[in-house]
Amino acid sequence: MAKKQRREASARRRRDRHHDRWLPRDERCVSCTTFNILAPIYKRMDSENCRESQYRAYWFSRNEKIIDRLLADSSSIICLQEVWLGNDELVDMYQKRLGDANYTLFKLARTNNRGDGLLTAVHSSYFNVLNYRELLFNDFGDRVAQLLHVESAMPVLQNRSTRCVQQQSLIVNTHLLFPHDHSLSVVRLRQVYKILQYIEAYQEENKLGPMPIILCGDWNGSKRGQVYKFLRSQGFVSSYDTAHQYSDGEEDAHKWVSHRNHRGNICGVDFIWLLNPDKCRKPLKTSWNEAVFGIIKYLLLQVAFLSEENAFALLKADSPDDHITYSSFYQALSQLGMVHADRLNSEEIEDLWGEADRDGDGVIDYKEFQDGGRASPRLHLGIAAVHCGSGCFKHQHIGLQPSVAKQTGNAAWSVGLKEKGW
């Protein structure tokens, strides 16, 4: 048995050296992989009460194959979710093999000893890590996020210039809450809101100029949800959808699948988001309020199966006039399960009310109710899509060389994408 283990370890070292030797060296184009690797403590076996974590041979073999694939793809950035950080042997496996392949690793466990967490690895041939921050949401789902401030390891030539610079970028890895009921959608939305607030604060604190921002992870929500619309309103683009030239419309909402969730449903919820440094963005709080109002309308129209007229009537309650008062609005939110420490607090509801009451007359009329959750227009960010294959394993090449967005005239960063299926 000992000889067999030594032979296997020797074979792994040879494979890892081979993968590193054939790393692409084009410093102008980086690749990114996001992957929820399903922690063994959550992976169900044949019995509902049996987990893979009880069988070392199973979880060890599966994670070895995952690492084999990660090294074969040789991504510049690797963002993993549901890493079993509570198991030292598994953690050591990732640290040893990825570390030997010249990756710098950062780990972050979920709060309250959940057992799993995030792992982000960046390849030293592509990036120098300038700073690392951890974001603890301390909310209902004990979720967390990682932020890496990186710069390109090799200087790149600026567009229309002879000056070379080391391009800086921000990378975020996260795993959002699973919405076990519809009212929890606002918790997921707040988690993204906190991430964007943190990014804004970090950039201001460090006096950083506009730079590319990459958000990776398992978002536990599809293109039809308010989190997707919220990020789009802030200028982010889904790299997979851009590569395939998919629109934000309903006709393209289910064109791809990224994993099967614990309920057995296949879904497209794993994203690599990219924000080009563009100034044409609405205020963050405005996007937040619009997205929350969109969730409220979804609960009324899609979950409660009300028409828009009946939803308006429900919100205005017993008001004799044809408008919604603040008290009836607050009461309706309570009935929808939205008023809670983990959902909406009084201050947020007041902000939401102020955003919906656009003429400031203290009430919301039917026109304001209709407009409250309307999605913002799409921003033109100068995105250049290229050919890519199909698949669920998210491995994408994202070029960070400077370009100019013709539609707006503002500086942007061109995007090259390459998909690999697994």
C-alpha positions in Angstrom: 0.0 0.0 0.0 2.8 2.4 0.9 4.6 1.7 -2.4 1.3 2.3 -4.3 0.8 5.7 -2.6 4.4 6.7 -3.4 3.9 5.8 -7.0 0.7 7.8 -7.2 2.4 10.8 -5.5 5.3 10.6 -8.0 2.8 10.4 -10.9 1.0 13.5 -9.6 4.3 15.4 -9.3 5.1 14.6 -12.9 1.7 15.6 -14.1 1.9 18.9 -12.2 5.3 19.7 -13.6 4.0 19.0 -17.1 1.0 21.3 -16.6 3.2 24.1 -15.3 5.6 23.7 -18.2 2.9 24.3 -20.7 1.3 27.4 -19.1 0.3 30.0 -21.7 2.6 33.0 -21.4 0.6 35.8 -23.1 0.5 38.3 -20.3 -2.1 40.4 -22.1 -4.8 37.7 -21.7 -5.7 36.1 -18.4 -8.1 33.2 -17.7 -10.5 32.7 -14.9 -12.1 29.6 -13.5 -15.0 29.6 -11.0 -16.1 26.2 -9.6 -18.4 25.1 -6.7 -16.6 21.8 -5.9 -19.4 20.6 -3.5 -18.0 20.0 -0.1 -18.0 16.3 1.0 -19.9 17.3 4.1 -22.8 18.3 1.8 -22.5 15.7 -0.9 -25.2 13.1 -0.4 -24.5 9.5 -1.1 -27.2 6.8 -1.7 -28.8 7.4 1.7 -30.2 10.8 2.5 -28.4 10.7 5.8 -25.1 9.6 4.4 -22.4 12.1 3.2 -19.3 11.7 1.1 -17.2 13.0 4.1 -17.7 9.6 5.7 -15.8 7.9 3.0 -12.2 9.1 2.5 -11.6 7.1 -0.6 -14.5 8.8 -2.4 -13.8 12.5 -1.5 -10.0 12.1 -1.8 -10.3 10.6 -5.3 -12.9 13.2 -6.5 -10.9 16.2 -5.3 -7.7 14.8 -6.8 -9.5 14.7 -10.2 -10.7 18.3 -9.6 -7.2 19.5 -9.0 -6.0 17.5 -12.1 -8.5 19.5 -14.2 -7.6 22.8 -12.6 -3.9 22.2 -13.4 -4.7 21.1 -16.9 -6.6 24.3 -17.6 -3.9 26.4 -15.9 -6.1 29.4 -15.3 -4.6 32.6 -14.2 -7.3 32.9 -11.5 -9.0 30.1 -9.7 -12.1 30.8 -7.5 -13.5 27.8 -5.7 -16.5 27.5 -3.4 -17.6 24.9 -0.9 -14.0 23.9 -0.2 -14.0 21.6 2.9 -11.7 23.8 5.0 -12.5 21.8 8.1 -10.5 18.9 6.8 -6.7 19.5 7.0 -5.9 16.7 4.6 -8.0 18.1 1.8 -6.8 21.6 2.4 -3.1 20.4 2.3 -3.9 18.6 -0.9 -4.9 21.9 -2.6 -2.2 23.9 -1.0 0.6 21.5 -2.0 -0.4 20.8 -5.6 -1.6 24.3 -6.5 1.4 25.8 -4.6 3.8 23.6 -6.5 2.3 24.9 -9.7 3.2 28.5 -8.7 -0.2 29.6 -7.4 -0.6 31.9 -4.4 -3.6 30.7 -2.3 -6.0 32.4 0.0 -8.6 30.6 2.1 -11.7 31.9 4.0 -14.0 29.8 6.0 -17.7 30.6 6.5 -18.6 32.0 9.9 -20.0 29.9 12.7 -17.9 26.9 11.9 -19.9 25.8 8.9 -17.0 23.6 7.7 -16.7 24.9 4.2 -15.5 28.1 2.6 -13.8 29.8 -0.3 -10.4 29.3 -1.9 -8.9 31.8 -4.4 -5.6 31.1 -6.2 -3.8 33.4 -8.6 -0.8 32.3 -10.7 2.4 34.2 -10.0 3.2 34.3 -13.8 0.3 36.6 -14.3 -0.4 38.5 -11.1 1.3 40.0 -8.1 -1.0 40.3 -5.1 -1.0 43.8 -3.7 -3.6 43.3 -1.0 -6.1 40.8 0.3 -9.3 41.5 2.3 -11.9 39.3 3.8 -15.6 40.3 3.9 -17.8 38.6 6.6 -21.5 39.2 6.0 -22.5 38.0 9.5 -25.9 37.3 8.2 -28.5 34.5 8.0 -26.4 32.2 5.9 -22.9 32.8 7.4 -21.7 33.8 3.9 -18.3 35.4 3.2 -16.4 37.0 0.3 -12.7 37.4 -0.6 -11.2 40.5 -2.3 -7.8 40.5 -4.0 -6.1 43.6 -5.3 -3.7 42.4 -8.0 -1.5 43.9 -10.7 -0.2 42.2 -13.8 3.2 40.5 -13.3 4.4 41.8 -16.6 3.9 45.4 -17.9 1.5 45.8 -20.7 1.4 48.4 -23.4 -1.3 51.0 -23.0 -3.6 51.6 -25.9 -2.5 54.4 -28.2 0.6 54.9 -26.1 4.2 53.7 -25.9 4.1 53.6 -22.1 4.0 50.2 -20.4 2.1 49.8 -17.1 1.3 47.0 -14.7 -2.4 46.8 -14.9 -4.2 46.6 -11.6 -7.5 44.7 -11.1 -9.8 43.7 -8.3 -11.0 40.0 -8.0 -13.9 38.9 -5.7 -14.8 35.3 -4.9 -18.1 34.6 -3.1 -20.9 32.1 -2.6 -24.3 33.7 -2.0 -27.1 32.3 0.1 -29.5 29.8 -1.4 -33.0 31.3 -1.3 -35.0 28.6 0.5 -38.0 30.8 0.3 -38.8 33.8 -1.9 -38.4 36.4 0.8 -34.7 35.4 1.2 -33.9 36.8 -2.2 -33.4 40.2 -0.6 -30.7 38.6 1.6 -28.8 37.5 -1.5 -29.3 40.9 -3.0 -27.9 42.6 0.2 -24.9 40.3 0.1 -24.1 41.6 -3.4 -24.9 45.2 -2.3 -22.4 44.8 0.5 -19.7 43.5 -1.9 -20.1 46.5 -4.2 -20.2 48.9 -1.2 -17.0 47.4 0.1 -15.3 47.7 -3.3 -16.3 51.3 -3.5 -15.0 52.0 0.0 -11.7 50.1 -0.8 -11.1 52.1 -4.0 -11.8 55.4 -2.1 -9.6 54.4 0.9 -6.7 53.5 -1.4 -7.3 56.4 -3.8 -7.6 53.9 -6.7 -8.7 55.0 -10.2 -11.1 53.0 -12.4 -9.9 49.5 -13.0 -11.3 46.1 -14.2 -13.3 44.3 -11.5 -14.0 40.5 -11.7 -16.7 38.9 -9.6 -16.7 35.1 -9.4 -18.7 32.5 -7.6 -21.9 30.6 -7.1 -24.6 33.2 -7.0 -27.5 30.8 -6.3 -29.7 32.8 -8.7 -30.4 32.8 -12.4 -30.5 35.5 -15.1 -34.2 36.1 -14.3 -33.5 37.2 -10.7 -33.0 40.7 -9.3 -29.3 40.0 -8.4 -28.5 39.6 -12.1 -30.5 42.8 -13.0 -28.8 44.7 -10.1 -25.3 43.8 -11.4 -26.2 44.7 -14.9 -27.5 48.1 -13.8 -24.1 48.7 -12.3 -22.3 48.0 -15.6 -21.2 44.4 -15.0 -21.5 41.9 -17.8 -21.7 38.1 -17.5 -18.7 36.8 -19.4 -20.4 33.6 -20.5 -23.4 35.4 -21.9 -21.2 37.9 -23.6 -19.1 35.2 -25.2 -22.3 33.5 -26.5 -23.9 36.8 -27.5 -26.9 36.0 -25.2 -29.2 38.8 -24.4 -30.8 39.8 -21.0 -34.2 38.9 -22.4 -36.5 36.0 -21.3 -35.7 34.1 -24.5 -32.0 33.7 -23.4 -32.7 33.2 -19.7 -32.1 29.4 -19.7 -29.6 28.8 -22.5 -27.0 27.3 -20.2 -26.5 25.2 -17.1 -23.7 25.4 -14.6 -24.6 22.8 -11.9 -27.3 20.7 -10.3 -28.4 22.0 -6.9 -29.2 20.1 -3.7 -32.8 19.9 -4.8 -31.8 18.1 -8.0 -32.6 21.0 -10.3 -30.2 21.9 -13.1 -29.6 25.6 -13.2 -27.3 28.4 -14.5 -26.2 30.2 -11.4 -22.3 30.3 -11.5 -21.0 33.5 -13.0 -17.8 35.3 -13.9 -18.8 39.0 -13.9 -16.6 41.7 -15.4 -16.9 45.5 -14.9 -14.9 47.6 -17.4 -13.8 50.9 -15.8 -16.7 53.0 -17.2 -18.2 56.1 -15.6 -21.7 55.6 -17.0 -23.2 54.0 -13.9 -26.2 55.0 -11.8 -25.7 55.5 -8.1 -25.3 52.2 -6.2 -28.2 52.9 -3.8 -30.5 53.7 -6.7 -29.8 50.3 -8.2 -30.3 48.6 -4.8 -33.8 50.3 -4.3 -34.9 49.4 -7.8 -33.8 45.7 -7.3 -35.6 45.5 -3.9 -38.8 47.0 -5.5 -38.4 44.4 -8.2 -38.4 41.6 -5.6 -41.5 43.1 -4.0 -43.3 43.1 -7.3 -42.2 39.6 -8.1 -43.6 38.4 -4.8 -46.9 40.1 -5.5 -47.2 39.2 -9.2 -45.5 35.9 -9.6 -45.8 34.2 -6.2 -49.1 35.6 -5.0 -50.4 35.5 -8.6 -51.9 39.0 -8.4 -52.5 41.3 -11.4 -50.7 44.6 -11.3 -54.0 46.3 -10.4 -54.7 43.9 -7.6 -51.1 44.2 -6.3 -51.5 48.0 -6.2 -54.9 47.6 -4.4 -53.2 45.3 -1.8 -50.5 47.8 -1.1 -52.9 50.7 -0.7 -55.0 48.6 1.7 -57.9 50.6 3.1 -56.8 54.0 1.8 -59.9 55.7 0.3 -57.8 57.5 -2.3 -56.1 56.0 -5.3 -52.6 55.9 -3.8 -50.4 53.9 -1.4 -49.5 55.5 1.9 -46.3 54.7 3.9 -48.2 52.9 6.6 -50.0 50.6 4.2 -46.8 50.0 2.3 -45.0 49.0 5.5 -47.8 46.7 6.5 -47.8 45.0 3.2 -44.1 44.4 3.4 -44.6 42.8 6.8 -47.2 40.5 5.3 -44.8 39.5 2.6 -42.1 38.6 5.2 -39.8 41.4 4.1 -39.6 43.2 7.4 -36.9 41.4 9.4 -33.4 41.9 10.6 -32.1 39.7 7.9 -34.3 41.2 5.2 -35.3 44.9 5.3 -34.9 47.3 8.3 -36.9 50.5 8.9 -34.2 52.7 7.4 -34.0 50.7 4.2 -37.8 50.7 3.9 -37.7 54.5 4.2 -35.1 54.8 1.5 -37.1 52.4 -0.7 -40.2 54.6 -0.1 -38.3 57.8 -1.0 -37.1 56.2 -4.3 -40.5 55.0 -5.3 -42.2 58.3 -4.3 -40.6 60.1 -7.2 -42.6 63.4 -7.1 -42.1 63.6 -3.3 -45.8 64.1 -2.5 -45.8 61.5 0.4 -47.8 58.9 -1.5 -47.2 56.4 -4.3 -49.7 56.6 -7.2 -50.3 53.8 -9.7 -47.8 55.2 -12.3 -45.0 55.4 -9.6 -45.9 51.8 -8.6 -45.5 50.7 -12.2 -42.2 52.4 -12.6 -40.7 51.5 -9.2 -39.1 48.2 -10.2 -38.4 48.9 -13.8 -35.0 47.7 -15.0 -32.4 50.2 -16.0 -31.3 50.6 -19.6 -28.4 48.5 -20.7 -25.0 50.3 -20.6 -22.7 50.1 -23.7 -19.3 49.1 -22.4 -17.4 48.2 -25.6 -17.4 44.5 -25.0 -15.7 42.4 -27.6 -17.0 38.8 -27.7 -15.0 36.0 -29.3 -15.7 32.3 -30.1 -16.0 29.8 -27.3 -17.3 26.3 -26.7 -20.1 25.1 -24.5 -20.0 23.6 -21.1 -20.7 23.9 -17.4 -17.2 24.1 -15.9 -16.6 27.9 -16.0 -13.1 28.5 -17.4 -12.8 31.8 -19.3 -10.0 33.9 -20.7 -10.5 37.6 -20.0 -8.2 40.0 -21.8 -7.2 43.1 -19.8 -5.5 45.1 -22.5 -6.6 48.8 -22.9 -9.1 49.8 -25.5 -11.6 52.5 -26.2 -15.4 52.1 -26.0 -16.7 53.6 -29.2 -20.2 53.9 -27.9 -19.3 56.1 -25.0 -15.9 57.5 -25.7 -14.7 56.4 -22.2 -11.7 54.2 -21.5 -12.7 50.6 -21.2 -11.0 47.1 -21.2 -11.6 44.7 -24.0 -12.8 41.2 -23.1 -11.7 38.0 -24.7 -13.5 34.8 -23.5 -12.8 31.2 -24.0 -15.0 28.5 -22.5 -14.1 24.9 -21.8 -16.8 22.3 -21.0 -16.6 19.7 -18.3 
